[in-house]
């Protein structure tokens, strides 16, 4: 099932990380999260420097891929 989801997400340029078992044990309502689909990880409650870094990465990705 994961493979089909990954293929569709990639084709539609939707960031996705699959197979994150027990994620609800690590993330609570109100937490800030960053989805790093390039490295396949989720960053929970990042600091401001990390948030800014990923904002820049997201902008570069959108500019590059005209999303």
N, CA, C and O of each residue as an XYZ file, in Angstrom:
268
protein
N       0.820     -1.191      0.000
C       0.000      0.000      0.000
C       0.871      1.266      0.000
O       0.546      2.250     -0.663
N       1.969      1.227      0.743
C       2.827      2.413      0.814
C       3.375      2.791     -0.552
O       3.491      3.975     -0.871
N       3.714      1.790     -1.363
C       4.309      2.093     -2.658
C       3.359      2.867     -3.549
O       3.764      3.812     -4.225
N       2.096      2.469     -3.551
C       1.114      3.171     -4.371
C       0.941      4.608     -3.896
O       0.862      5.532     -4.705
N       0.884      4.785     -2.603
C       0.752      6.126     -2.030
C       1.957      6.978     -2.398
O       1.806      8.144     -2.762
N       3.138      6.410     -2.307
C       4.362      7.138     -2.645
C       4.382      7.548     -4.112
O       4.783      8.665     -4.439
N       3.953      6.659     -4.992
C       3.936      6.960     -6.431
C       2.974      8.111     -6.720
O       3.309      9.038     -7.458
N       1.784      8.046     -6.139
C       0.793      9.100     -6.363
C       1.274     10.424     -5.783
O       1.173     11.462     -6.438
N       1.797     10.395     -4.558
C       2.286     11.623     -3.926
C       3.393     12.255     -4.757
O       3.411     13.470     -4.950
N       4.308     11.442     -5.246
C       5.411     11.969     -6.055
C       4.892     12.568     -7.359
O       5.332     13.641     -7.772
N       3.970     11.885     -7.995
C       3.422     12.370     -9.263
C       2.696     13.698     -9.091
O       2.731     14.553     -9.976
N       2.041     13.863     -7.951
C       1.293     15.097     -7.680
C       2.128     16.148     -6.946
O       1.643     17.225     -6.602
N       3.413     15.799     -6.713
C       4.337     16.687     -5.997
C       3.808     17.062     -4.613
O       3.890     18.213     -4.183
N       3.260     16.051     -3.930
C       2.757     16.227     -2.561
C       3.800     15.644     -1.615
O       4.130     14.462     -1.723
N       4.325     16.442     -0.693
C       5.294     15.891      0.260
C       4.627     14.834      1.132
O       3.519     15.030      1.631
N       5.314     13.718      1.307
C       4.746     12.640      2.112
C       5.854     11.834      2.768
O       6.913     11.614      2.180
N       5.599     11.406      3.973
C       6.472     10.474      4.679
C       5.570      9.329      5.109
O       4.556      9.549      5.771
N       5.935      8.113      4.737
C       5.091      6.952      4.996
C       5.720      6.037      6.035
O       6.932      6.056      6.251
N       4.884      5.243      6.668
C       5.369      4.222      7.589
C       5.848      4.760      8.923
O       6.724      4.163      9.549
N       5.301      5.858      9.364
C       5.706      6.436     10.646
C       4.867      5.805     11.759
O       3.876      6.375     12.214
N       5.284      4.637     12.176
C       4.559      3.901     13.201
C       4.634      4.607     14.547
O       5.671      5.165     14.908
N       3.551      4.581     15.273
C       3.461      5.164     16.621
C       3.718      6.666     16.663
O       4.139      7.192     17.693
N       3.471      7.358     15.559
C       3.726      8.798     15.511
C       2.897      9.546     16.548
O       3.320     10.585     17.055
N       1.719      9.020     16.862
C       0.865      9.703     17.842
C       1.455      9.663     19.247
O       0.993     10.385     20.130
N       2.454      8.840     19.462
C       3.146      8.833     20.755
C       4.149      9.973     20.860
O       4.623     10.291     21.950
N       4.470     10.587     19.729
C       5.497     11.627     19.688
C       4.952     13.013     19.357
O       5.633     14.017     19.564
N       3.726     13.067     18.842
C       3.133     14.337     18.426
C       1.796     14.512     19.134
O       0.983     13.590     19.197
N       1.584     15.711     19.664
C       0.332     16.023     20.350
C      -0.365     17.178     19.644
O       0.252     17.920     18.878
N      -1.653     17.317     19.912
C      -2.411     18.448     19.361
C      -1.723     19.746     19.765
O      -1.341     19.928     20.920
N      -1.574     20.636     18.805
C      -0.945     21.925     19.075
C       0.554     21.951     18.827
O       1.154     23.026     18.829
N       1.177     20.791     18.612
C       2.606     20.765     18.307
C       2.847     21.359     16.928
O       2.003     21.250     16.038
N       3.993     21.982     16.759
C       4.436     22.432     15.449
C       5.264     21.310     14.852
O       6.138     20.756     15.518
N       4.991     20.972     13.594
C       5.750     19.909     12.941
C       6.244     20.378     11.577
O       5.608     21.197     10.915
N       7.377     19.847     11.178
C       7.915     20.065      9.843
C       8.049     18.697      9.208
O       8.646     17.788      9.785
N       7.493     18.557      8.020
C       7.586     17.325      7.257
C       8.731     17.470      6.270
O       8.643     18.250      5.321
N       9.804     16.724      6.490
C      10.945     16.730      5.577
C      10.826     15.489      4.701
O      11.334     14.422      5.043
N      10.152     15.644      3.575
C       9.904     14.488      2.707
C      11.152     14.082      1.922
O      11.208     12.975      1.386
N      12.141     14.952      1.849
C      13.392     14.597      1.168
C      14.167     13.582      2.009
O      14.672     12.588      1.486
N      14.256     13.841      3.307
C      14.979     12.936      4.206
C      14.062     11.906      4.856
O      14.536     10.992      5.531
N      12.757     12.047      4.659
C      11.812     11.083      5.213
C      11.676     11.154      6.713
O      11.654     10.130      7.397
N      11.583     12.381      7.228
C      11.419     12.486      8.675
C      10.485     13.630      9.038
O      10.196     14.516      8.234
N      10.036     13.573     10.260
C       9.143     14.576     10.810
C       9.868     15.235     11.972
O      10.387     14.547     12.851
N       9.908     16.559     11.981
C      10.568     17.302     13.059
C       9.465     17.891     13.926
O       8.635     18.662     13.444
N       9.454     17.530     15.204
C       8.421     17.967     16.135
C       8.944     19.127     16.971
O      10.032     19.058     17.542
N       8.152     20.191     17.035
C       8.480     21.400     17.798
C       9.885     21.932     17.506
O      10.713     22.052     18.409
N      10.144     22.250     16.226
C      11.466     22.765     15.856
C      11.702     24.166     16.433
O      10.760     24.900     16.730
N      12.978     24.511     16.581
C      13.307     25.863     17.041
C      13.132     26.840     15.875
O      12.947     26.425     14.731
N      13.193     28.133     16.174
C      12.956     29.167     15.151
C      13.957     29.087     14.000
O      13.594     29.323     12.847
N      15.198     28.759     14.299
C      16.225     28.653     13.255
C      15.862     27.542     12.266
O      16.011     27.715     11.056
N      15.389     26.410     12.775
C      14.998     25.291     11.922
C      13.761     25.652     11.099
O      13.682     25.319      9.917
N      12.805     26.325     11.718
C      11.601     26.759     10.995
C      11.985     27.666      9.838
O      11.490     27.496      8.724
N      12.846     28.609     10.088
C      13.278     29.541      9.031
C      14.025     28.800      7.920
O      13.821     29.080      6.739
N      14.885     27.858      8.296
C      15.617     27.058      7.314
C      14.649     26.323      6.386
O      14.840     26.305      5.170
N      13.617     25.720      6.964
C      12.667     24.968      6.151
C      11.730     25.879      5.372
O      11.246     25.488      4.310
N      11.464     27.071      5.863
C      10.699     28.042      5.059
C      11.482     28.390      3.795
O      10.922     28.463      2.702
N      12.777     28.600      3.963
C      13.634     28.902      2.808
C      13.680     27.721      1.834
O      13.612     27.906      0.619
N      13.796     26.506      2.380
C      13.814     25.314      1.523
C      12.493     25.169      0.772
O      12.493     24.838     -0.414
N      11.377     25.409      1.439
C      10.062     25.292      0.816
C       9.913     26.313     -0.305
O       9.406     25.992     -1.380
N      10.355     27.543     -0.054
C      10.260     28.584     -1.076
C      11.108     28.213     -2.290
O      10.663     28.355     -3.430
N      12.315     27.743     -2.046
C      13.206     27.343     -3.152
C      12.575     26.202     -3.942
O      12.630     26.198     -5.172
N      11.977     25.240     -3.252
C      11.328     24.113     -3.927
C      10.169     24.598     -4.790
O      10.031     24.195     -5.945
N       9.344     25.462     -4.222
C       8.191     25.986     -4.970
C       8.645     26.799     -6.183
O       8.074     26.677     -7.267
N       9.670     27.622     -5.997
C      10.186     28.419     -7.115
C      10.754     27.527     -8.217
O      10.534     27.765     -9.405
N      11.482     26.504     -7.802
C      12.144     25.595     -8.738
C      11.133     24.735     -9.500
O      11.310     24.464    -10.688
N      10.079     24.312     -8.813
C       9.109     23.388     -9.406
C       7.827     24.071     -9.837
O       6.895     23.418    -10.307
N       7.778     25.382     -9.680
C       6.607     26.168    -10.058
C       5.308     25.576     -9.526
O       4.315     25.439    -10.239
N       5.360     25.230     -8.233
C       4.203     24.632     -7.547
C       3.236     25.717     -7.141
O       2.196     25.427     -6.550
